[in-house]
């Protein structure tokens, strides 16, 4: 099972102009509360759509746990 966290803008972009290509994400339905995904940010991902998901707290990313 994958643990998810609500994404921050910094989680999804390399800089102010470029999304982080290859970043996996899930979308949470505002109606049902169910998750859809896993999707991957790619060259065709619409940054305005990502911004809308962020504003509506719909986009989640996996929590990466590291072992020491």
Phi and psi in degrees as GROMACS dihedral restraints (atoms count N, CA, C in turn):
[ dihedral_restraints ]
;  ai    aj    ak    al  type     phi  dphi    fc
    3     4     5     6     1   -95.4    20    10
    4     5     6     7     1   130.8    20    10
    6     7     8     9     1   -89.2    20    10
    7     8     9    10     1   135.8    20    10
    9    10    11    12     1  -118.2    20    10
   10    11    12    13     1   154.7    20    10
   12    13    14    15     1  -133.7    20    10
   13    14    15    16     1   151.9    20    10
   15    16    17    18     1   -61.4    20    10
   16    17    18    19     1   129.3    20    10
   18    19    20    21     1   -74.6    20    10
   19    20    21    22     1   144.7    20    10
   21    22    23    24     1  -102.5    20    10
   22    23    24    25     1   157.7    20    10
   24    25    26    27     1   -53.6    20    10
   25    26    27    28     1   -37.1    20    10
   27    28    29    30     1   -65.5    20    10
   28    29    30    31     1   -24.0    20    10
   30    31    32    33     1   -71.5    20    10
   31    32    33    34     1   -21.8    20    10
   33    34    35    36     1  -112.8    20    10
   34    35    36    37     1    -3.4    20    10
   36    37    38    39     1  -133.1    20    10
   37    38    39    40     1   150.2    20    10
   39    40    41    42     1   -82.7    20    10
   40    41    42    43     1   -39.0    20    10
   42    43    44    45     1  -155.5    20    10
   43    44    45    46     1  -168.5    20    10
   45    46    47    48     1   -68.5    20    10
   46    47    48    49     1   -11.1    20    10
   48    49    50    51     1  -118.6    20    10
   49    50    51    52     1   -12.7    20    10
   51    52    53    54     1  -129.6    20    10
   52    53    54    55     1   129.7    20    10
   54    55    56    57     1   -73.8    20    10
   55    56    57    58     1   157.6    20    10
   57    58    59    60     1   -82.5    20    10
   58    59    60    61     1    94.5    20    10
   60    61    62    63     1   -60.7    20    10
   61    62    63    64     1   132.9    20    10
   63    64    65    66     1    96.2    20    10
   64    65    66    67     1    -8.4    20    10
   66    67    68    69     1   -71.8    20    10
   67    68    69    70     1   121.4    20    10
   69    70    71    72     1   -76.3    20    10
   70    71    72    73     1   149.4    20    10
   72    73    74    75     1  -152.5    20    10
   73    74    75    76     1   160.0    20    10
   75    76    77    78     1  -124.5    20    10
   76    77    78    79     1   150.8    20    10
   78    79    80    81     1  -111.6    20    10
   79    80    81    82     1   135.1    20    10
   81    82    83    84     1  -102.9    20    10
   82    83    84    85     1   124.1    20    10
   84    85    86    87     1   -65.8    20    10
   85    86    87    88     1   131.5    20    10
   87    88    89    90     1   -75.2    20    10
   88    89    90    91     1   -12.8    20    10
   90    91    92    93     1   -93.4    20    10
   91    92    93    94     1   -51.8    20    10
   93    94    95    96     1   -98.7    20    10
   94    95    96    97     1   -21.4    20    10
   96    97    98    99     1    79.7    20    10
   97    98    99   100     1     2.9    20    10
   99   100   101   102     1   -83.1    20    10
  100   101   102   103     1   151.7    20    10
  102   103   104   105     1   -93.7    20    10
  103   104   105   106     1   142.7    20    10
  105   106   107   108     1  -120.5    20    10
  106   107   108   109     1   144.2    20    10
  108   109   110   111     1   140.9    20    10
  109   110   111   112     1  -179.4    20    10
  111   112   113   114     1   -94.7    20    10
  112   113   114   115     1   133.5    20    10
  114   115   116   117     1  -110.4    20    10
  115   116   117   118     1   162.0    20    10
  117   118   119   120     1  -127.2    20    10
  118   119   120   121     1   129.9    20    10
  120   121   122   123     1   -65.7    20    10
  121   122   123   124     1   129.3    20    10
  123   124   125   126     1  -136.3    20    10
  124   125   126   127     1  -174.2    20    10
  126   127   128   129     1   -61.9    20    10
  127   128   129   130     1   -23.1    20    10
  129   130   131   132     1   -95.6    20    10
  130   131   132   133     1    -1.0    20    10
  132   133   134   135     1   -67.4    20    10
  133   134   135   136     1   128.5    20    10
  135   136   137   138     1   -79.5    20    10
  136   137   138   139     1   114.2    20    10
  138   139   140   141     1   -63.0    20    10
  139   140   141   142     1   -28.4    20    10
  141   142   143   144     1   -72.0    20    10
  142   143   144   145     1   -33.2    20    10
  144   145   146   147     1   -68.5    20    10
  145   146   147   148     1   -41.6    20    10
  147   148   149   150     1   -60.5    20    10
  148   149   150   151     1   -44.0    20    10
  150   151   152   153     1   -59.8    20    10
  151   152   153   154     1   -41.1    20    10
  153   154   155   156     1   -63.3    20    10
  154   155   156   157     1   -43.6    20    10
  156   157   158   159     1   -62.6    20    10
  157   158   159   160     1   -39.6    20    10
  159   160   161   162     1   -62.3    20    10
  160   161   162   163     1   -47.6    20    10
  162   163   164   165     1   -60.5    20    10
  163   164   165   166     1   -34.1    20    10
  165   166   167   168     1   -94.3    20    10
  166   167   168   169     1     8.2    20    10
  168   169   170   171     1    52.0    20    10
  169   170   171   172     1    47.3    20    10
  171   172   173   174     1  -106.9    20    10
  172   173   174   175     1   -13.9    20    10
  174   175   176   177     1  -106.5    20    10
  175   176   177   178     1   128.2    20    10
  177   178   179   180     1  -125.3    20    10
  178   179   180   181     1   150.3    20    10
  180   181   182   183     1  -124.9    20    10
  181   182   183   184     1   159.9    20    10
  183   184   185   186     1   -71.9    20    10
  184   185   186   187     1   147.0    20    10
  186   187   188   189     1   -84.9    20    10
  187   188   189   190     1   124.3    20    10
  189   190   191   192     1   -97.7    20    10
  190   191   192   193     1   117.0    20    10
  192   193   194   195     1  -100.5    20    10
  193   194   195   196     1   133.4    20    10
  195   196   197   198     1  -110.5    20    10
  196   197   198   199     1   147.8    20    10
  198   199   200   201     1  -106.4    20    10
  199   200   201   202     1   144.6    20    10
